């Protein structure tokens, strides 16, 4: 297993290109199942999770090819005749459950393994299942698989989500494009990835309104056609790299960055004393040297503070001037980076979903272990400003969601290298 070595090396200055969004692409790819015609995705990120989704779709009978070193992906499902999403693939990635809705819409049948829990939580699928039952599907759990049947096809329905689930919103929106009648999702997720998926489905001929708000209306159509769609910029990668100069001081421009992608995150970062401005090519982040101010964080569905940036913000608060409280409301176990940061000298007290961080002058480099995707990058960020050397092991977590971290940070002056195991 590879490791990444980071050494504190003073201010970062330079430009970082932001890739297409992993979490948008993982929802866009299964949309190919909704049509017999090719779906082309441009600005696709080159990540292991994207490869995993490609393997899953191929196991369902789709064809997935890529051009331009993986940045352009061409998906075709004219031969996709297998409704079974096997545990061996699904267990590797929770987002595999996003084939459930498209399979139901295409075949009137789906057999999808439950993903099982993951490092950050149990991650049940009750919201997905309840929604599809409201649309006429009969779903039962057998041998760890969801067996879903809608032999006469799905019917439009009014659906109330008890939680604004991103995946359930995506799954239902995709399935509803081919349902008979109109589907309304109340308390829908509002993340930018939802809008990006709706844009792609509309390019394919779907009739969708209200995406980006809490109420989405989908008018079912007979069929969808092929399309070409650019994957929206990755707001979590964007937020992650916006934090880098806040750790080290310096000035970094994020190409393709947009403030509207990040909701409350930018407000909290400015509250901490970091300067954010828009440029012709994206966003520029400037922080003179010195400690940032401690700020309190509560993770919430978009447009609140993103849970996927909580670990990275906690790492920054470890050397902030003051005490900050971070409340994680989305997942039940998303503080696994805390003990690793404590190894670097951080002062963090975790009580349930609340973490209290007392800022110290500087962290000290240490060997640490990545436990999940966002925790891994928070340790790298912490290493950028720590005294001495930080060795982050198990960086396969990192490769799920971040392209070429070493290159992007080295280009701005970071001392960072990957050590092949
Ligand atoms: C998406 O996961 C993202 N993944 C996650 O990013 C992100 O953290 C999450 O949304 C929240 O923003 C992808 O888009 C591929 P949810 P998803 O359904 O769809 C509970 C990353 O680091 N829930 O909004 O699985 C669930 O247990 C990943 O890139 C139910 O209880 O998130 C969780 O506590 C991590 N029942 C909360 O809702 C359900 O049926 C949020 O889940 C569904 C969800």
Boltz pocket constraint, residues with backbone or C-beta under 6 A from the ligand:
constraints:
  - pocket:
      binder: B
      contacts: [[A, 22], [A, 23], [A, 24], [A, 26], [A, 94], [A, 95], [A, 121], [A, 122], [A, 123], [A, 124], [A, 125], [A, 126], [A, 127], [A, 128], [A, 129], [A, 163], [A, 164], [A, 165], [A, 166], [A, 167], [A, 168], [A, 307], [A, 308], [A, 329], [A, 330], [A, 331], [A, 332], [A, 373], [A, 374], [A, 401]]
      max_distance: 6.0
